[in-house]
Amino acid sequence: MHCGGGIGFGDITYHGDAGDSSGGDTVSGDNTIVVRARGTAGGENLRVTVGGNEVANYTLNSSFSNQTIYTSATGGINVEFTNDGGNRDVQLDYIEVNGAIWQAEDQTTNTGV
């Protein structure tokens, strides 16, 4: 992302265990989101929301790294670049949601280009 903005990754829904017959009740940490990103300068800030609620807020360095988030939240996932300025940019490779990889370039909502 070359400017402040975000990428909308679609909805996360309860995945449960294969043998779970509870009808979909979500308990803490049932969803795992891994965000793979880096800053071009270091010090770039990412905010991750699920269903409009912040589930992570962290600062990147200049090497690709994975940030793992455990949440019971469901709904639309957004990754937002919040401190654009100077030579700061973010390279967001993908997110992994409950084991499935969602590539950043394949998303329909992308306001950070």
Gaussian input, Z-matrix of N, CA and C with variables (Angstrom, degrees):
# hf/3-21g

backbone

0 1
 N
 C     1     B1
 C     2     B2     1     A1
 N     3     B3     2     A2     1     D1
 C     4     B4     3     A3     2     D2
 C     5     B5     4     A4     3     D3
 N     6     B6     5     A5     4     D4
 C     7     B7     6     A6     5     D5
 C     8     B8     7     A7     6     D6
 N     9     B9     8     A8     7     D7
 C    10    B10     9     A9     8     D8
 C    11    B11    10    A10     9     D9
 N    12    B12    11    A11    10    D10
 C    13    B13    12    A12    11    D11
 C    14    B14    13    A13    12    D12
 N    15    B15    14    A14    13    D13
 C    16    B16    15    A15    14    D14
 C    17    B17    16    A16    15    D15
 N    18    B18    17    A17    16    D16
 C    19    B19    18    A18    17    D17
 C    20    B20    19    A19    18    D18
 N    21    B21    20    A20    19    D19
 C    22    B22    21    A21    20    D20
 C    23    B23    22    A22    21    D21
 N    24    B24    23    A23    22    D22
 C    25    B25    24    A24    23    D23
 C    26    B26    25    A25    24    D24
 N    27    B27    26    A26    25    D25
 C    28    B28    27    A27    26    D26
 C    29    B29    28    A28    27    D27
 N    30    B30    29    A29    28    D28
 C    31    B31    30    A30    29    D29
 C    32    B32    31    A31    30    D30
 N    33    B33    32    A32    31    D31
 C    34    B34    33    A33    32    D32
 C    35    B35    34    A34    33    D33
 N    36    B36    35    A35    34    D34
 C    37    B37    36    A36    35    D35
 C    38    B38    37    A37    36    D36
 N    39    B39    38    A38    37    D37
 C    40    B40    39    A39    38    D38
 C    41    B41    40    A40    39    D39
 N    42    B42    41    A41    40    D40
 C    43    B43    42    A42    41    D41
 C    44    B44    43    A43    42    D42
 N    45    B45    44    A44    43    D43
 C    46    B46    45    A45    44    D44
 C    47    B47    46    A46    45    D45
 N    48    B48    47    A47    46    D46
 C    49    B49    48    A48    47    D47
 C    50    B50    49    A49    48    D48
 N    51    B51    50    A50    49    D49
 C    52    B52    51    A51    50    D50
 C    53    B53    52    A52    51    D51
 N    54    B54    53    A53    52    D52
 C    55    B55    54    A54    53    D53
 C    56    B56    55    A55    54    D54
 N    57    B57    56    A56    55    D55
 C    58    B58    57    A57    56    D56
 C    59    B59    58    A58    57    D57
 N    60    B60    59    A59    58    D58
 C    61    B61    60    A60    59    D59
 C    62    B62    61    A61    60    D60
 N    63    B63    62    A62    61    D61
 C    64    B64    63    A63    62    D62
 C    65    B65    64    A64    63    D63
 N    66    B66    65    A65    64    D64
 C    67    B67    66    A66    65    D65
 C    68    B68    67    A67    66    D66
 N    69    B69    68    A68    67    D67
 C    70    B70    69    A69    68    D68
 C    71    B71    70    A70    69    D69
 N    72    B72    71    A71    70    D70
 C    73    B73    72    A72    71    D71
 C    74    B74    73    A73    72    D72
 N    75    B75    74    A74    73    D73
 C    76    B76    75    A75    74    D74
 C    77    B77    76    A76    75    D75
 N    78    B78    77    A77    76    D76
 C    79    B79    78    A78    77    D77
 C    80    B80    79    A79    78    D78
 N    81    B81    80    A80    79    D79
 C    82    B82    81    A81    80    D80
 C    83    B83    82    A82    81    D81
 N    84    B84    83    A83    82    D82
 C    85    B85    84    A84    83    D83
 C    86    B86    85    A85    84    D84
 N    87    B87    86    A86    85    D85
 C    88    B88    87    A87    86    D86
 C    89    B89    88    A88    87    D87
 N    90    B90    89    A89    88    D88
 C    91    B91    90    A90    89    D89
 C    92    B92    91    A91    90    D90
 N    93    B93    92    A92    91    D91
 C    94    B94    93    A93    92    D92
 C    95    B95    94    A94    93    D93
 N    96    B96    95    A95    94    D94
 C    97    B97    96    A96    95    D95
 C    98    B98    97    A97    96    D96
 N    99    B99    98    A98    97    D97
 C   100   B100    99    A99    98    D98
 C   101   B101   100   A100    99    D99
 N   102   B102   101   A101   100   D100
 C   103   B103   102   A102   101   D101
 C   104   B104   103   A103   102   D102
 N   105   B105   104   A104   103   D103
 C   106   B106   105   A105   104   D104
 C   107   B107   106   A106   105   D105
 N   108   B108   107   A107   106   D106
 C   109   B109   108   A108   107   D107
 C   110   B110   109   A109   108   D108
 N   111   B111   110   A110   109   D109
 C   112   B112   111   A111   110   D110
 C   113   B113   112   A112   111   D111
 N   114   B114   113   A113   112   D112
 C   115   B115   114   A114   113   D113
 C   116   B116   115   A115   114   D114
 N   117   B117   116   A116   115   D115
 C   118   B118   117   A117   116   D116
 C   119   B119   118   A118   117   D117
 N   120   B120   119   A119   118   D118
 C   121   B121   120   A120   119   D119
 C   122   B122   121   A121   120   D120
 N   123   B123   122   A122   121   D121
 C   124   B124   123   A123   122   D122
 C   125   B125   124   A124   123   D123
 N   126   B126   125   A125   124   D124
 C   127   B127   126   A126   125   D125
 C   128   B128   127   A127   126   D126
 N   129   B129   128   A128   127   D127
 C   130   B130   129   A129   128   D128
 C   131   B131   130   A130   129   D129
 N   132   B132   131   A131   130   D130
 C   133   B133   132   A132   131   D131
 C   134   B134   133   A133   132   D132
 N   135   B135   134   A134   133   D133
 C   136   B136   135   A135   134   D134
 C   137   B137   136   A136   135   D135
 N   138   B138   137   A137   136   D136
 C   139   B139   138   A138   137   D137
 C   140   B140   139   A139   138   D138
 N   141   B141   140   A140   139   D139
 C   142   B142   141   A141   140   D140
 C   143   B143   142   A142   141   D141
 N   144   B144   143   A143   142   D142
 C   145   B145   144   A144   143   D143
 C   146   B146   145   A145   144   D144
 N   147   B147   146   A146   145   D145
 C   148   B148   147   A147   146   D146
 C   149   B149   148   A148   147   D147
 N   150   B150   149   A149   148   D148
 C   151   B151   150   A150   149   D149
 C   152   B152   151   A151   150   D150
 N   153   B153   152   A152   151   D151
 C   154   B154   153   A153   152   D152
 C   155   B155   154   A154   153   D153
 N   156   B156   155   A155   154   D154
 C   157   B157   156   A156   155   D155
 C   158   B158   157   A157   156   D156
 N   159   B159   158   A158   157   D157
 C   160   B160   159   A159   158   D158
 C   161   B161   160   A160   159   D159
 N   162   B162   161   A161   160   D160
 C   163   B163   162   A162   161   D161
 C   164   B164   163   A163   162   D162
 N   165   B165   164   A164   163   D163
 C   166   B166   165   A165   164   D164
 C   167   B167   166   A166   165   D165
 N   168   B168   167   A167   166   D166
 C   169   B169   168   A168   167   D167
 C   170   B170   169   A169   168   D168
 N   171   B171   170   A170   169   D169
 C   172   B172   171   A171   170   D170
 C   173   B173   172   A172   171   D171
 N   174   B174   173   A173   172   D172
 C   175   B175   174   A174   173   D173
 C   176   B176   175   A175   174   D174
 N   177   B177   176   A176   175   D175
 C   178   B178   177   A177   176   D176
 C   179   B179   178   A178   177   D177
 N   180   B180   179   A179   178   D178
 C   181   B181   180   A180   179   D179
 C   182   B182   181   A181   180   D180
 N   183   B183   182   A182   181   D181
 C   184   B184   183   A183   182   D182
 C   185   B185   184   A184   183   D183
 N   186   B186   185   A185   184   D184
 C   187   B187   186   A186   185   D185
 C   188   B188   187   A187   186   D186
 N   189   B189   188   A188   187   D187
 C   190   B190   189   A189   188   D188
 C   191   B191   190   A190   189   D189
 N   192   B192   191   A191   190   D190
 C   193   B193   192   A192   191   D191
 C   194   B194   193   A193   192   D192
 N   195   B195   194   A194   193   D193
 C   196   B196   195   A195   194   D194
 C   197   B197   196   A196   195   D195
 N   198   B198   197   A197   196   D196
 C   199   B199   198   A198   197   D197
 C   200   B200   199   A199   198   D198
 N   201   B201   200   A200   199   D199
 C   202   B202   201   A201   200   D200
 C   203   B203   202   A202   201   D201
 N   204   B204   203   A203   202   D202
 C   205   B205   204   A204   203   D203
 C   206   B206   205   A205   204   D204
 N   207   B207   206   A206   205   D205
 C   208   B208   207   A207   206   D206
 C   209   B209   208   A208   207   D207
 N   210   B210   209   A209   208   D208
 C   211   B211   210   A210   209   D209
 C   212   B212   211   A211   210   D210
 N   213   B213   212   A212   211   D211
 C   214   B214   213   A213   212   D212
 C   215   B215   214   A214   213   D213
 N   216   B216   215   A215   214   D214
 C   217   B217   216   A216   215   D215
 C   218   B218   217   A217   216   D216
 N   219   B219   218   A218   217   D217
 C   220   B220   219   A219   218   D218
 C   221   B221   220   A220   219   D219
 N   222   B222   221   A221   220   D220
 C   223   B223   222   A222   221   D221
 C   224   B224   223   A223   222   D222
 N   225   B225   224   A224   223   D223
 C   226   B226   225   A225   224   D224
 C   227   B227   226   A226   225   D225
 N   228   B228   227   A227   226   D226
 C   229   B229   228   A228   227   D227
 C   230   B230   229   A229   228   D228
 N   231   B231   230   A230   229   D229
 C   232   B232   231   A231   230   D230
 C   233   B233   232   A232   231   D231
 N   234   B234   233   A233   232   D232
 C   235   B235   234   A234   233   D233
 C   236   B236   235   A235   234   D234
 N   237   B237   236   A236   235   D235
 C   238   B238   237   A237   236   D236
 C   239   B239   238   A238   237   D237
 N   240   B240   239   A239   238   D238
 C   241   B241   240   A240   239   D239
 C   242   B242   241   A241   240   D240
 N   243   B243   242   A242   241   D241
 C   244   B244   243   A243   242   D242
 C   245   B245   244   A244   243   D243
 N   246   B246   245   A245   244   D244
 C   247   B247   246   A246   245   D245
 C   248   B248   247   A247   246   D246
 N   249   B249   248   A248   247   D247
 C   250   B250   249   A249   248   D248
 C   251   B251   250   A250   249   D249
 N   252   B252   251   A251   250   D250
 C   253   B253   252   A252   251   D251
 C   254   B254   253   A253   252   D252
 N   255   B255   254   A254   253   D253
 C   256   B256   255   A255   254   D254
 C   257   B257   256   A256   255   D255
 N   258   B258   257   A257   256   D256
 C   259   B259   258   A258   257   D257
 C   260   B260   259   A259   258   D258
 N   261   B261   260   A260   259   D259
 C   262   B262   261   A261   260   D260
 C   263   B263   262   A262   261   D261
 N   264   B264   263   A263   262   D262
 C   265   B265   264   A264   263   D263
 C   266   B266   265   A265   264   D264
 N   267   B267   266   A266   265   D265
 C   268   B268   267   A267   266   D266
 C   269   B269   268   A268   267   D267
 N   270   B270   269   A269   268   D268
 C   271   B271   270   A270   269   D269
 C   272   B272   271   A271   270   D270
 N   273   B273   272   A272   271   D271
 C   274   B274   273   A273   272   D272
 C   275   B275   274   A274   273   D273
 N   276   B276   275   A275   274   D274
 C   277   B277   276   A276   275   D275
 C   278   B278   277   A277   276   D276
 N   279   B279   278   A278   277   D277
 C   280   B280   279   A279   278   D278
 C   281   B281   280   A280   279   D279
 N   282   B282   281   A281   280   D280
 C   283   B283   282   A282   281   D281
 C   284   B284   283   A283   282   D282
 N   285   B285   284   A284   283   D283
 C   286   B286   285   A285   284   D284
 C   287   B287   286   A286   285   D285
 N   288   B288   287   A287   286   D286
 C   289   B289   288   A288   287   D287
 C   290   B290   289   A289   288   D288
 N   291   B291   290   A290   289   D289
 C   292   B292   291   A291   290   D290
 C   293   B293   292   A292   291   D291
 N   294   B294   293   A293   292   D292
 C   295   B295   294   A294   293   D293
 C   296   B296   295   A295   294   D294
 N   297   B297   296   A296   295   D295
 C   298   B298   297   A297   296   D296
 C   299   B299   298   A298   297   D297
 N   300   B300   299   A299   298   D298
 C   301   B301   300   A300   299   D299
 C   302   B302   301   A301   300   D300
 N   303   B303   302   A302   301   D301
 C   304   B304   303   A303   302   D302
 C   305   B305   304   A304   303   D303
 N   306   B306   305   A305   304   D304
 C   307   B307   306   A306   305   D305
 C   308   B308   307   A307   306   D306
 N   309   B309   308   A308   307   D307
 C   310   B310   309   A309   308   D308
 C   311   B311   310   A310   309   D309
 N   312   B312   311   A311   310   D310
 C   313   B313   312   A312   311   D311
 C   314   B314   313   A313   312   D312
 N   315   B315   314   A314   313   D313
 C   316   B316   315   A315   314   D314
 C   317   B317   316   A316   315   D315
 N   318   B318   317   A317   316   D316
 C   319   B319   318   A318   317   D317
 C   320   B320   319   A319   318   D318
 N   321   B321   320   A320   319   D319
 C   322   B322   321   A321   320   D320
 C   323   B323   322   A322   321   D321
 N   324   B324   323   A323   322   D322
 C   325   B325   324   A324   323   D323
 C   326   B326   325   A325   324   D324
 N   327   B327   326   A326   325   D325
 C   328   B328   327   A327   326   D326
 C   329   B329   328   A328   327   D327
 N   330   B330   329   A329   328   D328
 C   331   B331   330   A330   329   D329
 C   332   B332   331   A331   330   D330
 N   333   B333   332   A332   331   D331
 C   334   B334   333   A333   332   D332
 C   335   B335   334   A334   333   D333
 N   336   B336   335   A335   334   D334
 C   337   B337   336   A336   335   D335
 C   338   B338   337   A337   336   D336

   B1=1.4284
   B2=1.5159
   B3=1.2978
   B4=1.4510
   B5=1.5232
   B6=1.3045
   B7=1.4535
   B8=1.5156
   B9=1.3280
   B10=1.4525
   B11=1.5178
   B12=1.2855
   B13=1.4537
   B14=1.4959
   B15=1.3085
   B16=1.4500
   B17=1.4984
   B18=1.3186
   B19=1.4545
   B20=1.5202
   B21=1.3224
   B22=1.4570
   B23=1.5115
   B24=1.3293
   B25=1.4554
   B26=1.5186
   B27=1.3046
   B28=1.4579
   B29=1.5135
   B30=1.3102
   B31=1.4647
   B32=1.5191
   B33=1.3316
   B34=1.4550
   B35=1.5188
   B36=1.2930
   B37=1.4564
   B38=1.5157
   B39=1.3018
   B40=1.4599
   B41=1.5128
   B42=1.3305
   B43=1.4587
   B44=1.5133
   B45=1.3097
   B46=1.4606
   B47=1.5123
   B48=1.2938
   B49=1.4553
   B50=1.5093
   B51=1.3233
   B52=1.4634
   B53=1.5174
   B54=1.3140
   B55=1.4601
   B56=1.5108
   B57=1.3091
   B58=1.4606
   B59=1.5168
   B60=1.3182
   B61=1.4720
   B62=1.5151
   B63=1.3360
   B64=1.4583
   B65=1.5184
   B66=1.3283
   B67=1.4530
   B68=1.5132
   B69=1.3307
   B70=1.4551
   B71=1.5095
   B72=1.3297
   B73=1.4565
   B74=1.5137
   B75=1.3235
   B76=1.4571
   B77=1.5223
   B78=1.3152
   B79=1.4596
   B80=1.5128
   B81=1.3231
   B82=1.4574
   B83=1.5165
   B84=1.3273
   B85=1.4474
   B86=1.5085
   B87=1.3213
   B88=1.4587
   B89=1.5230
   B90=1.3118
   B91=1.4585
   B92=1.5181
   B93=1.3342
   B94=1.4576
   B95=1.5160
   B96=1.3211
   B97=1.4607
   B98=1.5224
   B99=1.3107
   B100=1.4603
   B101=1.5259
   B102=1.3296
   B103=1.4631
   B104=1.5243
   B105=1.3360
   B106=1.4689
   B107=1.5247
   B108=1.3361
   B109=1.4644
   B110=1.5245
   B111=1.3360
   B112=1.4660
   B113=1.5144
   B114=1.3137
   B115=1.4481
   B116=1.5137
   B117=1.3117
   B118=1.4629
   B119=1.5219
   B120=1.3340
   B121=1.4580
   B122=1.5257
   B123=1.3097
   B124=1.4550
   B125=1.5198
   B126=1.3173
   B127=1.4594
   B128=1.5182
   B129=1.3364
   B130=1.4612
   B131=1.5337
   B132=1.3296
   B133=1.4514
   B134=1.5204
   B135=1.3493
   B136=1.4645
   B137=1.5195
   B138=1.3083
   B139=1.4632
   B140=1.5159
   B141=1.3354
   B142=1.4552
   B143=1.5243
   B144=1.3441
   B145=1.4585
   B146=1.5240
   B147=1.3220
   B148=1.4651
   B149=1.5184
   B150=1.3055
   B151=1.4593
   B152=1.5146
   B153=1.3395
   B154=1.4566
   B155=1.5163
   B156=1.3314
   B157=1.4547
   B158=1.5284
   B159=1.3203
   B160=1.4621
   B161=1.5267
   B162=1.3368
   B163=1.4631
   B164=1.5219
   B165=1.3415
   B166=1.4679
   B167=1.5165
   B168=1.3282
   B169=1.4518
   B170=1.5173
   B171=1.3195
   B172=1.4574
   B173=1.5168
   B174=1.3314
   B175=1.4525
   B176=1.5187
   B177=1.3304
   B178=1.4659
   B179=1.5226
   B180=1.3339
   B181=1.4544
   B182=1.5212
   B183=1.3142
   B184=1.4632
   B185=1.5314
   B186=1.3195
   B187=1.4693
   B188=1.5194
   B189=1.3294
   B190=1.4580
   B191=1.5207
   B192=1.3084
   B193=1.4595
   B194=1.5189
   B195=1.3118
   B196=1.4605
   B197=1.5171
   B198=1.3192
   B199=1.4614
   B200=1.5250
   B201=1.3274
   B202=1.4594
   B203=1.5160
   B204=1.3315
   B205=1.4599
   B206=1.5171
   B207=1.3163
   B208=1.4609
   B209=1.5177
   B210=1.3349
   B211=1.4612
   B212=1.5194
   B213=1.2962
   B214=1.4595
   B215=1.5292
   B216=1.3328
   B217=1.4655
   B218=1.5303
   B219=1.3112
   B220=1.4596
   B221=1.5240
   B222=1.3234
   B223=1.4600
   B224=1.5120
   B225=1.3182
   B226=1.4518
   B227=1.5189
   B228=1.3255
   B229=1.4618
   B230=1.5205
   B231=1.3298
   B232=1.4600
   B233=1.5209
   B234=1.3309
   B235=1.4564
   B236=1.5196
   B237=1.3407
   B238=1.4563
   B239=1.5261
   B240=1.3176
   B241=1.4663
   B242=1.5148
   B243=1.3418
   B244=1.4647
   B245=1.5144
   B246=1.3365
   B247=1.4705
   B248=1.5303
   B249=1.3116
   B250=1.4586
   B251=1.5304
   B252=1.3103
   B253=1.4556
   B254=1.5146
   B255=1.3116
   B256=1.4588
   B257=1.5159
   B258=1.3157
   B259=1.4624
   B260=1.5255
   B261=1.3311
   B262=1.4680
   B263=1.5237
   B264=1.3175
   B265=1.4551
   B266=1.5202
   B267=1.3228
   B268=1.4588
   B269=1.5135
   B270=1.3116
   B271=1.4578
   B272=1.5169
   B273=1.3274
   B274=1.4579
   B275=1.5201
   B276=1.3146
   B277=1.4539
   B278=1.5343
   B279=1.3215
   B280=1.4640
   B281=1.5207
   B282=1.3394
   B283=1.4526
   B284=1.5208
   B285=1.3052
   B286=1.4596
   B287=1.5169
   B288=1.3265
   B289=1.4546
   B290=1.5197
   B291=1.3241
   B292=1.4663
   B293=1.5263
   B294=1.3295
   B295=1.4597
   B296=1.5162
   B297=1.3245
   B298=1.4717
   B299=1.5273
   B300=1.3298
   B301=1.4595
   B302=1.5219
   B303=1.3490
   B304=1.4543
   B305=1.5237
   B306=1.3194
   B307=1.4645
   B308=1.5307
   B309=1.3181
   B310=1.4597
   B311=1.5269
   B312=1.3256
   B313=1.4617
   B314=1.5241
   B315=1.3281
   B316=1.4632
   B317=1.5254
   B318=1.3333
   B319=1.4564
   B320=1.5302
   B321=1.3299
   B322=1.4652
   B323=1.5263
   B324=1.3407
   B325=1.4612
   B326=1.5120
   B327=1.3416
   B328=1.4616
   B329=1.5223
   B330=1.3380
   B331=1.4707
   B332=1.5171
   B333=1.3387
   B334=1.4524
   B335=1.5121
   B336=1.3336
   B337=1.4674
   B338=1.4973
   A1=107.01
   A2=115.95
   A3=120.82
   A4=112.47
   A5=116.71
   A6=120.73
   A7=107.98
   A8=116.46
   A9=119.41
   A10=109.44
   A11=117.35
   A12=121.69
   A13=109.51
   A14=116.31
   A15=119.08
   A16=113.05
   A17=113.92
   A18=122.22
   A19=107.23
   A20=116.13
   A21=121.86
   A22=109.50
   A23=116.47
   A24=121.34
   A25=114.08
   A26=120.16
   A27=120.17
   A28=111.24
   A29=115.51
   A30=121.67
   A31=113.06
   A32=113.70
   A33=121.34
   A34=106.21
   A35=116.42
   A36=121.15
   A37=108.31
   A38=115.86
   A39=121.34
   A40=109.48
   A41=116.56
   A42=119.48
   A43=112.82
   A44=118.44
   A45=122.68
   A46=113.60
   A47=116.30
   A48=122.44
   A49=108.76
   A50=115.82
   A51=120.41
   A52=111.23
   A53=118.28
   A54=121.49
   A55=113.80
   A56=119.09
   A57=122.97
   A58=110.01
   A59=115.87
   A60=119.52
   A61=110.21
   A62=116.81
   A63=120.82
   A64=113.82
   A65=117.40
   A66=119.02
   A67=113.86
   A68=117.78
   A69=120.11
   A70=116.02
   A71=119.17
   A72=119.34
   A73=109.28
   A74=116.35
   A75=121.49
   A76=109.36
   A77=115.52
   A78=119.99
   A79=108.30
   A80=116.59
   A81=121.85
   A82=112.63
   A83=115.50
   A84=121.25
   A85=115.65
   A86=119.15
   A87=120.51
   A88=113.58
   A89=118.62
   A90=122.15
   A91=109.72
   A92=115.19
   A93=121.26
   A94=109.04
   A95=116.33
   A96=123.00
   A97=107.33
   A98=116.62
   A99=121.59
   A100=106.98
   A101=116.78
   A102=122.29
   A103=107.55
   A104=117.48
   A105=121.90
   A106=108.06
   A107=115.44
   A108=120.00
   A109=109.57
   A110=113.57
   A111=120.95
   A112=108.52
   A113=115.83
   A114=121.51
   A115=109.34
   A116=117.45
   A117=119.58
   A118=111.73
   A119=117.18
   A120=121.42
   A121=111.80
   A122=117.08
   A123=122.05
   A124=108.40
   A125=116.58
   A126=120.63
   A127=113.50
   A128=118.33
   A129=121.28
   A130=108.96
   A131=116.08
   A132=121.28
   A133=110.79
   A134=116.13
   A135=122.02
   A136=109.32
   A137=114.67
   A138=123.00
   A139=106.47
   A140=116.92
   A141=121.92
   A142=107.64
   A143=115.65
   A144=120.28
   A145=109.53
   A146=114.76
   A147=122.34
   A148=106.55
   A149=116.64
   A150=120.61
   A151=112.76
   A152=116.89
   A153=121.73
   A154=114.68
   A155=117.98
   A156=122.07
   A157=110.61
   A158=116.46
   A159=120.89
   A160=110.12
   A161=116.10
   A162=121.25
   A163=111.54
   A164=118.13
   A165=121.80
   A166=109.30
   A167=114.94
   A168=122.85
   A169=105.08
   A170=117.62
   A171=119.11
   A172=111.57
   A173=114.61
   A174=122.84
   A175=110.04
   A176=115.62
   A177=122.22
   A178=110.94
   A179=115.57
   A180=120.28
   A181=106.82
   A182=118.52
   A183=120.05
   A184=113.98
   A185=117.81
   A186=121.71
   A187=109.14
   A188=116.79
   A189=119.22
   A190=109.47
   A191=115.44
   A192=121.26
   A193=108.80
   A194=115.15
   A195=122.03
   A196=109.20
   A197=116.29
   A198=122.74
   A199=106.21
   A200=117.45
   A201=121.63
   A202=109.66
   A203=115.06
   A204=122.58
   A205=107.67
   A206=116.92
   A207=122.54
   A208=107.52
   A209=116.87
   A210=119.71
   A211=110.81
   A212=115.56
   A213=120.88
   A214=111.01
   A215=116.39
   A216=121.32
   A217=110.86
   A218=115.74
   A219=122.39
   A220=108.01
   A221=115.16
   A222=120.70
   A223=110.34
   A224=116.82
   A225=122.56
   A226=112.27
   A227=116.26
   A228=122.19
   A229=108.39
   A230=116.75
   A231=122.69
   A232=109.27
   A233=115.60
   A234=122.04
   A235=105.79
   A236=116.34
   A237=121.75
   A238=110.81
   A239=116.01
   A240=124.00
   A241=105.93
   A242=117.35
   A243=120.21
   A244=116.25
   A245=119.51
   A246=118.17
   A247=112.19
   A248=116.35
   A249=121.61
   A250=110.04
   A251=115.71
   A252=120.61
   A253=110.61
   A254=116.62
   A255=120.44
   A256=111.27
   A257=116.13
   A258=120.15
   A259=112.13
   A260=117.52
   A261=121.16
   A262=110.46
   A263=115.93
   A264=124.86
   A265=107.67
   A266=117.19
   A267=122.53
   A268=108.96
   A269=115.47
   A270=121.19
   A271=106.46
   A272=115.60
   A273=122.89
   A274=106.97
   A275=116.68
   A276=121.80
   A277=110.49
   A278=116.32
   A279=120.75
   A280=108.92
   A281=114.51
   A282=120.17
   A283=106.44
   A284=114.64
   A285=121.13
   A286=106.58
   A287=116.62
   A288=121.48
   A289=108.07
   A290=115.27
   A291=121.04
   A292=111.78
   A293=116.48
   A294=122.19
   A295=115.44
   A296=118.77
   A297=122.05
   A298=109.18
   A299=116.70
   A300=121.48
   A301=110.35
   A302=115.16
   A303=122.52
   A304=106.94
   A305=117.88
   A306=123.23
   A307=110.43
   A308=116.82
   A309=121.94
   A310=111.81
   A311=117.43
   A312=120.37
   A313=113.36
   A314=118.54
   A315=122.15
   A316=113.61
   A317=118.43
   A318=121.08
   A319=110.88
   A320=115.81
   A321=120.25
   A322=112.24
   A323=118.60
   A324=121.58
   A325=108.93
   A326=116.39
   A327=120.84
   A328=107.41
   A329=116.03
   A330=119.85
   A331=111.85
   A332=118.00
   A333=120.00
   A334=114.09
   A335=118.68
   A336=120.38
   A337=110.79
   D1=124.53
   D2=-176.60
   D3=-94.21
   D4=-1.28
   D5=177.16
   D6=-151.00
   D7=166.70
   D8=176.50
   D9=-57.75
   D10=137.97
   D11=-179.21
   D12=164.51
   D13=-163.66
   D14=-177.11
   D15=-152.89
   D16=167.96
   D17=175.13
   D18=-122.32
   D19=125.35
   D20=176.28
   D21=-92.28
   D22=124.63
   D23=-174.43
   D24=-103.70
   D25=10.35
   D26=-179.45
   D27=86.83
   D28=-169.70
   D29=-170.85
   D30=-95.35
   D31=142.46
   D32=169.02
   D33=-104.00
   D34=134.19
   D35=176.82
   D36=-122.61
   D37=162.13
   D38=-179.46
   D39=-58.05
   D40=128.84
   D41=-179.98
   D42=-102.41
   D43=-27.80
   D44=177.34
   D45=53.62
   D46=-174.45
   D47=175.33
   D48=-94.92
   D49=154.86
   D50=-178.38
   D51=-55.50
   D52=-35.45
   D53=-178.18
   D54=-93.48
   D55=7.77
   D56=-176.94
   D57=-76.65
   D58=122.69
   D59=178.35
   D60=-119.14
   D61=26.36
   D62=-174.81
   D63=-79.53
   D64=-2.48
   D65=179.27
   D66=88.49
   D67=9.92
   D68=172.82
   D69=97.42
   D70=15.05
   D71=175.35
   D72=-65.11
   D73=130.21
   D74=-178.79
   D75=-94.76
   D76=133.09
   D77=174.82
   D78=-113.76
   D79=161.08
   D80=-174.05
   D81=-51.02
   D82=127.87
   D83=174.46
   D84=83.91
   D85=8.24
   D86=-177.54
   D87=-67.54
   D88=-22.18
   D89=178.79
   D90=-108.13
   D91=135.97
   D92=178.46
   D93=-118.46
   D94=126.98
   D95=177.21
   D96=-120.78
   D97=127.33
   D98=174.54
   D99=-114.01
   D100=124.06
   D101=178.79
   D102=-106.17
   D103=121.41
   D104=177.54
   D105=-105.63
   D106=114.57
   D107=-175.27
   D108=-155.61
   D109=168.65
   D110=172.74
   D111=-151.78
   D112=157.93
   D113=172.25
   D114=-97.66
   D115=151.78
   D116=178.46
   D117=-78.80
   D118=-29.01
   D119=-179.95
   D120=-109.28
   D121=-23.83
   D122=-169.88
   D123=90.91
   D124=140.54
   D125=-178.89
   D126=97.73
   D127=-2.46
   D128=177.30
   D129=-69.14
   D130=145.17
   D131=-177.09
   D132=-111.22
   D133=133.32
   D134=174.22
   D135=-116.06
   D136=140.89
   D137=174.79
   D138=-120.45
   D139=130.83
   D140=-179.99
   D141=-115.49
   D142=127.57
   D143=176.82
   D144=-121.82
   D145=150.05
   D146=173.37
   D147=-130.40
   D148=122.61
   D149=-178.34
   D150=61.37
   D151=28.12
   D152=179.65
   D153=85.57
   D154=-3.46
   D155=-179.70
   D156=-106.00
   D157=133.24
   D158=179.50
   D159=-66.39
   D160=127.72
   D161=176.35
   D162=-114.54
   D163=-14.27
   D164=177.04
   D165=-160.58
   D166=150.18
   D167=176.17
   D168=-151.06
   D169=116.16
   D170=-175.31
   D171=-150.75
   D172=164.67
   D173=-177.71
   D174=-105.43
   D175=135.72
   D176=-178.49
   D177=-90.62
   D178=157.10
   D179=165.64
   D180=-108.14
   D181=-170.17
   D182=-173.03
   D183=-91.53
   D184=6.73
   D185=174.78
   D186=-110.32
   D187=144.50
   D188=175.69
   D189=-58.44
   D190=136.18
   D191=175.67
   D192=-147.76
   D193=162.20
   D194=178.46
   D195=-106.83
   D196=131.61
   D197=174.18
   D198=-110.53
   D199=120.19
   D200=-178.88
   D201=-99.55
   D202=131.26
   D203=-177.97
   D204=-123.30
   D205=129.55
   D206=175.27
   D207=-109.98
   D208=127.00
   D209=-176.09
   D210=-151.49
   D211=151.62
   D212=171.83
   D213=-95.97
   D214=-1.49
   D215=-178.39
   D216=-66.75
   D217=149.76
   D218=174.18
   D219=-131.44
   D220=161.39
   D221=-179.54
   D222=122.94
   D223=-166.89
   D224=-177.41
   D225=-67.83
   D226=136.14
   D227=178.22
   D228=-99.68
   D229=129.09
   D230=175.44
   D231=-127.38
   D232=137.33
   D233=173.01
   D234=-115.76
   D235=120.26
   D236=-173.03
   D237=-118.18
   D238=135.64
   D239=173.50
   D240=-92.91
   D241=113.70
   D242=-166.77
   D243=-106.71
   D244=-8.60
   D245=-176.93
   D246=-130.87
   D247=52.71
   D248=177.79
   D249=-60.45
   D250=146.90
   D251=176.55
   D252=157.36
   D253=150.02
   D254=179.31
   D255=59.51
   D256=-130.78
   D257=-178.80
   D258=-100.65
   D259=22.17
   D260=-179.56
   D261=-84.02
   D262=127.05
   D263=172.11
   D264=-140.14
   D265=161.84
   D266=178.26
   D267=-121.43
   D268=135.09
   D269=170.50
   D270=-108.71
   D271=110.04
   D272=179.63
   D273=-103.01
   D274=113.15
   D275=-176.86
   D276=-78.77
   D277=-57.39
   D278=-178.29
   D279=-165.55
   D280=170.06
   D281=163.62
   D282=-121.22
   D283=150.57
   D284=175.07
   D285=-114.34
   D286=124.54
   D287=-176.92
   D288=-118.63
   D289=113.10
   D290=-179.92
   D291=48.84
   D292=40.36
   D293=176.08
   D294=93.67
   D295=-11.11
   D296=-179.97
   D297=-100.76
   D298=130.61
   D299=-179.20
   D300=-88.86
   D301=129.35
   D302=177.13
   D303=-115.79
   D304=110.02
   D305=-177.85
   D306=-71.64
   D307=137.46
   D308=-178.29
   D309=-61.27
   D310=-40.14
   D311=-176.04
   D312=-71.97
   D313=-10.82
   D314=-178.61
   D315=-95.34
   D316=5.83
   D317=-175.46
   D318=-93.28
   D319=144.89
   D320=-176.63
   D321=-77.77
   D322=-28.47
   D323=178.77
   D324=-100.87
   D325=115.26
   D326=179.24
   D327=-151.90
   D328=100.75
   D329=-177.69
   D330=-99.66
   D331=5.08
   D332=-174.68
   D333=-107.53
   D334=30.75
   D335=179.84
   D336=-106.73

